[in-house]
């Protein structure tokens, strides 16, 4: 079933072992890789759009982490 209101968020985690959501994602990805009969509802989104949105999200996330970082204060003065 296709849902137009989905929001996808990418986050990194330190380890796969025991993390239910990541284990489920791994299992689903493996099934999708071997099953060519799966209907893809995302194939209508241009790859360039996905790249741009990921780039923009990554830049925003990086900037917010940079703004609140307490380490590297001396280095930060060189970039401001």
N, CA, C and O atoms as a Tinker XYZ file with bonds, in Angstrom:
   320  protein
     1  N      0.838000   -1.182000    0.000000    73     2
     2  CA     0.000000    0.000000    0.000000    64     1     3
     3  C      0.883000    1.244000    0.000000    63     2     4     5
     4  O      1.805000    1.355000    0.808000    81     3
     5  N      0.612000    2.142000   -0.868000    73     3     6
     6  CA     1.405000    3.364000   -0.989000    64     5     7
     7  C      0.829000    4.433000   -0.065000    63     6     8     9
     8  O     -0.384000    4.634000   -0.009000    81     7
     9  N      1.711000    5.111000    0.654000    73     7    10
    10  CA     1.285000    6.160000    1.565000    64     9    11
    11  C      2.015000    7.443000    1.189000    63    10    12    13
    12  O      3.238000    7.519000    1.305000    81    11
    13  N      1.287000    8.432000    0.749000    73    11    14
    14  CA     1.890000    9.688000    0.305000    64    13    15
    15  C      2.391000   10.549000    1.464000    63    14    16    17
    16  O      3.134000   11.503000    1.235000    81    15
    17  N      2.008000   10.240000    2.685000    73    15    18
    18  CA     2.369000   11.065000    3.835000    64    17    19
    19  C      3.556000   10.530000    4.617000    63    18    20    21
    20  O      3.815000   11.000000    5.725000    81    19
    21  N      4.275000    9.576000    4.086000    73    19    22
    22  CA     5.425000    9.016000    4.790000    64    21    23
    23  C      6.545000   10.029000    4.844000    63    22    24    25
    24  O      6.743000   10.812000    3.916000    81    23
    25  N      7.274000   10.003000    5.946000    73    23    26
    26  CA     8.497000   10.788000    6.075000    64    25    27
    27  C      9.603000    9.805000    6.412000    63    26    28    29
    28  O      9.474000    9.013000    7.345000    81    27
    29  N     10.678000    9.854000    5.661000    73    27    30
    30  CA    11.791000    8.940000    5.874000    64    29    31
    31  C     12.931000    9.721000    6.479000    63    30    32    33
    32  O     13.296000   10.792000    5.993000    81    31
    33  N     13.491000    9.178000    7.544000    73    31    34
    34  CA    14.602000    9.824000    8.220000    64    33    35
    35  C     15.734000    8.820000    8.340000    63    34    36    37
    36  O     15.520000    7.687000    8.769000    81    35
    37  N     16.936000    9.228000    7.964000    73    35    38
    38  CA    18.099000    8.368000    8.049000    64    37    39
    39  C     18.910000    8.746000    9.277000    63    38    40    41
    40  O     19.243000    9.912000    9.489000    81    39
    41  N     19.217000    7.748000   10.070000    73    39    42
    42  CA    20.056000    7.945000   11.243000    64    41    43
    43  C     21.085000    6.843000   11.306000    63    42    44    45
    44  O     20.809000    5.708000   10.918000    81    43
    45  N     22.251000    7.161000   11.785000    73    43    46
    46  CA    23.276000    6.148000   11.979000    64    45    47
    47  C     23.181000    5.577000   13.389000    63    46    48    49
    48  O     22.831000    6.281000   14.336000    81    47
    49  N     23.495000    4.306000   13.511000    73    47    50
    50  CA    23.572000    3.703000   14.831000    64    49    51
    51  C     24.894000    2.968000   14.938000    63    50    52    53
    52  O     25.481000    2.594000   13.922000    81    51
    53  N     25.369000    2.757000   16.160000    73    51    54
    54  CA    26.705000    2.208000   16.363000    64    53    55
    55  C     26.801000    0.717000   16.063000    63    54    56    57
    56  O     27.867000    0.257000   15.654000    81    55
    57  N     25.751000   -0.043000   16.246000    73    55    58
    58  CA    25.850000   -1.486000   16.019000    64    57    59
    59  C     24.506000   -2.050000   15.581000    63    58    60    61
    60  O     23.447000   -1.522000   15.923000    81    59
    61  N     24.573000   -3.138000   14.814000    73    59    62
    62  CA    23.357000   -3.806000   14.359000    64    61    63
    63  C     22.789000   -4.732000   15.428000    63    62    64    65
    64  O     21.571000   -4.821000   15.580000    81    63
    65  N     23.623000   -5.400000   16.146000    73    63    66
    66  CA    23.208000   -6.472000   17.054000    64    65    67
    67  C     22.177000   -5.994000   18.064000    63    66    68    69
    68  O     22.441000   -5.116000   18.886000    81    67
    69  N     21.007000   -6.588000   17.982000    73    67    70
    70  CA    19.979000   -6.337000   18.972000    64    69    71
    71  C     19.116000   -5.110000   18.733000    63    70    72    73
    72  O     18.148000   -4.911000   19.467000    81    71
    73  N     19.409000   -4.298000   17.768000    73    71    74
    74  CA    18.595000   -3.118000   17.493000    64    73    75
    75  C     17.464000   -3.542000   16.568000    63    74    76    77
    76  O     17.680000   -3.763000   15.376000    81    75
    77  N     16.252000   -3.654000   17.116000    73    75    78
    78  CA    15.116000   -4.237000   16.395000    64    77    79
    79  C     14.860000   -3.552000   15.045000    63    78    80    81
    80  O     14.722000   -4.227000   14.025000    81    79
    81  N     14.798000   -2.233000   15.038000    73    79    82
    82  CA    14.502000   -1.520000   13.795000    64    81    83
    83  C     15.539000   -1.769000   12.717000    63    82    84    85
    84  O     15.202000   -1.909000   11.542000    81    83
    85  N     16.802000   -1.822000   13.116000    73    83    86
    86  CA    17.863000   -2.035000   12.143000    64    85    87
    87  C     17.875000   -3.477000   11.649000    63    86    88    89
    88  O     18.115000   -3.731000   10.469000    81    87
    89  N     17.618000   -4.415000   12.548000    73    87    90
    90  CA    17.529000   -5.822000   12.143000    64    89    91
    91  C     16.389000   -6.010000   11.144000    63    90    92    93
    92  O     16.531000   -6.733000   10.158000    81    91
    93  N     15.265000   -5.360000   11.404000    73    91    94
    94  CA    14.115000   -5.441000   10.496000    64    93    95
    95  C     14.452000   -4.818000    9.142000    63    94    96    97
    96  O     14.081000   -5.359000    8.101000    81    95
    97  N     15.150000   -3.690000    9.151000    73    95    98
    98  CA    15.554000   -3.055000    7.894000    64    97    99
    99  C     16.509000   -3.950000    7.104000    63    98   100   101
   100  O     16.398000   -4.058000    5.882000    81    99
   101  N     17.451000   -4.593000    7.806000    73    99   102
   102  CA    18.381000   -5.509000    7.135000    64   101   103
   103  C     17.638000   -6.669000    6.494000    63   102   104   105
   104  O     17.902000   -7.035000    5.348000    81   103
   105  N     16.709000   -7.242000    7.243000    73   103   106
   106  CA    15.931000   -8.387000    6.732000    64   105   107
   107  C     15.111000   -7.963000    5.505000    63   106   108   109
   108  O     15.074000   -8.676000    4.503000    81   107
   109  N     14.467000   -6.816000    5.589000    73   107   110
   110  CA    13.648000   -6.321000    4.480000    64   109   111
   111  C     14.508000   -6.037000    3.249000    63   110   112   113
   112  O     14.107000   -6.346000    2.127000    81   111
   113  N     15.683000   -5.453000    3.455000    73   111   114
   114  CA    16.582000   -5.160000    2.336000    64   113   115
   115  C     17.062000   -6.449000    1.668000    63   114   116   117
   116  O     17.157000   -6.516000    0.443000    81   115
   117  N     17.362000   -7.463000    2.465000    73   115   118
   118  CA    17.809000   -8.739000    1.900000    64   117   119
   119  C     16.692000   -9.379000    1.082000    63   118   120   121
   120  O     16.937000   -9.912000    0.000000    81   119
   121  N     15.466000   -9.326000    1.600000    73   119   122
   122  CA    14.333000   -9.885000    0.870000    64   121   123
   123  C     14.112000   -9.130000   -0.448000    63   122   124   125
   124  O     13.844000   -9.740000   -1.484000    81   123
   125  N     14.226000   -7.821000   -0.398000    73   123   126
   126  CA    14.026000   -7.015000   -1.607000    64   125   127
   127  C     15.118000   -7.292000   -2.638000    63   126   128   129
   128  O     14.861000   -7.255000   -3.841000    81   127
   129  N     16.326000   -7.567000   -2.172000    73   127   130
   130  CA    17.438000   -7.812000   -3.088000    64   129   131
   131  C     17.270000   -9.107000   -3.867000    63   130   132   133
   132  O     17.741000   -9.212000   -4.999000    81   131
   133  N     16.605000  -10.092000   -3.277000    73   131   134
   134  CA    16.462000  -11.381000   -3.963000    64   133   135
   135  C     15.092000  -11.570000   -4.611000    63   134   136   137
   136  O     14.894000  -12.532000   -5.353000    81   135
   137  N     14.151000  -10.679000   -4.347000    73   135   138
   138  CA    12.800000  -10.822000   -4.868000    64   137   139
   139  C     12.541000   -9.743000   -5.921000    63   138   140   141
   140  O     12.351000   -8.574000   -5.583000    81   139
   141  N     12.535000  -10.134000   -7.178000    73   139   142
   142  CA    12.333000   -9.167000   -8.260000    64   141   143
   143  C     10.856000   -8.854000   -8.498000    63   142   144   145
   144  O     10.536000   -8.007000   -9.332000    81   143
   145  N      9.949000   -9.523000   -7.778000    73   143   146
   146  CA     8.518000   -9.287000   -7.963000    64   145   147
   147  C      7.964000   -8.179000   -7.068000    63   146   148   149
   148  O      6.769000   -7.890000   -7.119000    81   147
   149  N      8.800000   -7.563000   -6.263000    73   147   150
   150  CA     8.334000   -6.522000   -5.348000    64   149   151
   151  C      8.037000   -5.253000   -6.141000    63   150   152   153
   152  O      8.864000   -4.788000   -6.925000    81   151
   153  N      6.846000   -4.704000   -5.926000    73   151   154
   154  CA     6.482000   -3.440000   -6.569000    64   153   155
   155  C      7.129000   -2.300000   -5.801000    63   154   156   157
   156  O      7.007000   -2.216000   -4.579000    81   155
   157  N      7.806000   -1.437000   -6.510000    73   155   158
   158  CA     8.481000   -0.311000   -5.879000    64   157   159
   159  C      7.609000    0.925000   -6.008000    63   158   160   161
   160  O      7.303000    1.362000   -7.117000    81   159
   161  N      7.212000    1.484000   -4.886000    73   159   162
   162  CA     6.386000    2.688000   -4.954000    64   161   163
   163  C      7.238000    3.944000   -5.017000    63   162   164   165
   164  O      6.708000    5.027000   -5.265000    81   163
   165  N      8.536000    3.833000   -4.800000    73   163   166
   166  CA     9.404000    4.999000   -4.804000    64   165   167
   167  C     10.075000    5.248000   -6.147000    63   166   168   169
   168  O     10.794000    6.237000   -6.291000    81   167
   169  N      9.866000    4.402000   -7.112000    73   167   170
   170  CA    10.609000    4.510000   -8.371000    64   169   171
   171  C     10.224000    5.738000   -9.193000    63   170   172   173
   172  O     10.901000    6.066000  -10.167000    81   171
   173  N      9.157000    6.410000   -8.815000    73   171   174
   174  CA     8.751000    7.600000   -9.558000    64   173   175
   175  C      9.451000    8.867000   -9.067000    63   174   176   177
   176  O      9.282000    9.934000   -9.657000    81   175
   177  N     10.229000    8.759000   -8.001000    73   175   178
   178  CA    10.977000    9.909000   -7.490000    64   177   179
   179  C     12.337000    9.925000   -8.177000    63   178   180   181
   180  O     13.075000    8.942000   -8.101000    81   179
   181  N     12.673000   11.003000   -8.834000    73   179   182
   182  CA    13.974000   11.054000   -9.508000    64   181   183
   183  C     15.130000   10.924000   -8.519000    63   182   184   185
   184  O     15.079000   11.456000   -7.410000    81   183
   185  N     16.159000   10.215000   -8.935000    73   183   186
   186  CA    17.337000   10.021000   -8.093000    64   185   187
   187  C     17.941000   11.368000   -7.697000    63   186   188   189
   188  O     18.449000   11.516000   -6.586000    81   187
   189  N     17.891000   12.337000   -8.586000    73   187   190
   190  CA    18.441000   13.654000   -8.287000    64   189   191
   191  C     17.696000   14.327000   -7.130000    63   190   192   193
   192  O     18.295000   15.054000   -6.338000    81   191
   193  N     16.400000   14.082000   -7.040000    73   191   194
   194  CA    15.605000   14.649000   -5.943000    64   193   195
   195  C     16.020000   14.028000   -4.621000    63   194   196   197
   196  O     16.197000   14.731000   -3.626000    81   195
   197  N     16.173000   12.720000   -4.610000    73   195   198
   198  CA    16.596000   12.034000   -3.389000    64   197   199
   199  C     17.971000   12.528000   -2.964000    63   198   200   201
   200  O     18.194000   12.811000   -1.786000    81   199
   201  N     18.887000   12.633000   -3.909000    73   199   202
   202  CA    20.238000   13.130000   -3.603000    64   201   203
   203  C     20.199000   14.535000   -3.020000    63   202   204   205
   204  O     20.856000   14.818000   -2.018000    81   203
   205  N     19.425000   15.415000   -3.651000    73   203   206
   206  CA    19.343000   16.796000   -3.188000    64   205   207
   207  C     18.755000   16.874000   -1.782000    63   206   208   209
   208  O     19.268000   17.599000   -0.930000    81   207
   209  N     17.688000   16.132000   -1.545000    73   207   210
   210  CA    17.069000   16.163000   -0.222000    64   209   211
   211  C     17.994000   15.591000    0.845000    63   210   212   213
   212  O     18.057000   16.112000    1.958000    81   211
   213  N     18.703000   14.530000    0.513000    73   211   214
   214  CA    19.668000   13.974000    1.461000    64   213   215
   215  C     20.813000   14.951000    1.723000    63   214   216   217
   216  O     21.251000   15.105000    2.863000    81   215
   217  N     21.294000   15.605000    0.675000    73   215   218
   218  CA    22.368000   16.588000    0.831000    64   217   219
   219  C     21.907000   17.745000    1.712000    63   218   220   221
   220  O     22.627000   18.172000    2.615000    81   219
   221  N     20.698000   18.251000    1.442000    73   219   222
   222  CA    20.178000   19.371000    2.228000    64   221   223
   223  C     19.964000   18.974000    3.682000    63   222   224   225
   224  O     20.307000   19.724000    4.596000    81   223
   225  N     19.398000   17.798000    3.890000    73   223   226
   226  CA    19.178000   17.323000    5.259000    64   225   227
   227  C     20.514000   17.153000    5.980000    63   226   228   229
   228  O     20.657000   17.554000    7.135000    81   227
   229  N     21.488000   16.556000    5.294000    73   227   230
   230  CA    22.799000   16.333000    5.902000    64   229   231
   231  C     23.469000   17.653000    6.268000    63   230   232   233
   232  O     24.064000   17.773000    7.339000    81   231
   233  N     23.376000   18.628000    5.393000    73   231   234
   234  CA    23.989000   19.930000    5.670000    64   233   235
   235  C     23.319000   20.601000    6.868000    63   234   236   237
   236  O     23.998000   21.180000    7.715000    81   235
   237  N     22.005000   20.526000    6.938000    73   235   238
   238  CA    21.273000   21.111000    8.057000    64   237   239
   239  C     21.633000   20.410000    9.365000    63   238   240   241
   240  O     21.877000   21.057000   10.383000    81   239
   241  N     21.663000   19.082000    9.323000    73   239   242
   242  CA    22.013000   18.295000   10.508000    64   241   243
   243  C     23.437000   18.614000   10.948000    63   242   244   245
   244  O     23.684000   18.818000   12.137000    81   243
   245  N     24.373000   18.659000   10.006000    73   243   246
   246  CA    25.764000   18.958000   10.332000    64   245   247
   247  C     25.869000   20.336000   10.967000    63   246   248   249
   248  O     26.559000   20.509000   11.972000    81   247
   249  N     25.185000   21.318000   10.383000    73   247   250
   250  CA    25.255000   22.687000   10.897000    64   249   251
   251  C     24.722000   22.764000   12.321000    63   250   252   253
   252  O     25.313000   23.439000   13.164000    81   251
   253  N     23.619000   22.085000   12.599000    73   251   254
   254  CA    23.076000   22.137000   13.956000    64   253   255
   255  C     24.019000   21.463000   14.951000    63   254   256   257
   256  O     24.167000   21.932000   16.079000    81   255
   257  N     24.655000   20.369000   14.541000    73   255   258
   258  CA    25.639000   19.716000   15.414000    64   257   259
   259  C     26.848000   20.630000   15.619000    63   258   260   261
   260  O     27.375000   20.726000   16.728000    81   259
   261  N     27.279000   21.288000   14.568000    73   259   262
   262  CA    28.418000   22.207000   14.646000    64   261   263
   263  C     28.096000   23.364000   15.602000    63   262   264   265
   264  O     28.932000   23.758000   16.416000    81   263
   265  N     26.883000   23.897000   15.494000    73   263   266
   266  CA    26.493000   25.047000   16.319000    64   265   267
   267  C     26.481000   24.734000   17.809000    63   266   268   269
   268  O     26.796000   25.598000   18.628000    81   267
   269  N     26.115000   23.493000   18.170000    73   267   270
   270  CA    26.025000   23.159000   19.594000    64   269   271
   271  C     27.276000   22.463000   20.132000    63   270   272   273
   272  O     27.366000   22.191000   21.329000    81   271
   273  N     28.240000   22.176000   19.256000    73   271   274
   274  CA    29.444000   21.461000   19.688000    64   273   275
   275  C     30.256000   22.319000   20.653000    63   274   276   277
   276  O     30.424000   23.521000   20.448000    81   275
   277  N     30.754000   21.683000   21.702000    73   275   278
   278  CA    31.599000   22.380000   22.668000    64   277   279
   279  C     33.071000   22.058000   22.442000    63   278   280   281
   280  O     33.944000   22.802000   22.889000    81   279
   281  N     33.346000   20.979000   21.766000    73   279   282
   282  CA    34.729000   20.622000   21.484000    64   281   283
   283  C     35.187000   21.319000   20.211000    63   282   284   285
   284  O     34.383000   21.593000   19.320000    81   283
   285  N     36.466000   21.601000   20.134000    73   283   286
   286  CA    37.020000   22.228000   18.935000    64   285   287
   287  C     36.704000   23.704000   18.834000    63   286   288   289
   288  O     36.658000   24.247000   17.731000    81   287
   289  N     36.482000   24.374000   19.967000    73   287   290
   290  CA    36.121000   25.791000   19.943000    64   289   291
   291  C     37.174000   26.637000   19.253000    63   290   292   293
   292  O     36.840000   27.592000   18.552000    81   291
   293  N     38.440000   26.298000   19.444000    73   291   294
   294  CA    39.519000   27.067000   18.806000    64   293   295
   295  C     39.449000   26.905000   17.290000    63   294   296   297
   296  O     39.593000   27.878000   16.550000    81   295
   297  N     39.229000   25.677000   16.832000    73   295   298
   298  CA    39.116000   25.442000   15.384000    64   297   299
   299  C     37.916000   26.186000   14.815000    63   298   300   301
   300  O     37.977000   26.704000   13.700000    81   299
   301  N     36.835000   26.240000   15.568000    73   299   302
   302  CA    35.640000   26.904000   15.079000    64   301   303
   303  C     35.904000   28.382000   14.797000    63   302   304   305
   304  O     35.301000   28.953000   13.889000    81   303
   305  N     36.801000   29.009000   15.568000    73   303   306
   306  CA    37.086000   30.427000   15.346000    64   305   307
   307  C     37.719000   30.664000   13.986000    63   306   308   309
   308  O     37.564000   31.746000   13.420000    81   307
   309  N     38.431000   29.674000   13.447000    73   307   310
   310  CA    39.049000   29.809000   12.133000    64   309   311
   311  C     38.008000   29.801000   11.011000    63   310   312   313
   312  O     38.239000   30.368000    9.943000    81   311
   313  N     36.871000   29.163000   11.254000    73   311   314
   314  CA    35.857000   29.011000   10.211000    64   313   315
   315  C     34.762000   30.069000   10.289000    63   314   316   317
   316  O     33.958000   30.195000    9.366000    81   315
   317  N     34.723000   30.806000   11.346000    73   315   318
   318  CA    33.641000   31.788000   11.496000    64   317   319
   319  C     34.004000   33.135000   10.953000    63   318   320
   320  O     33.196000   34.062000   11.009000    81   319
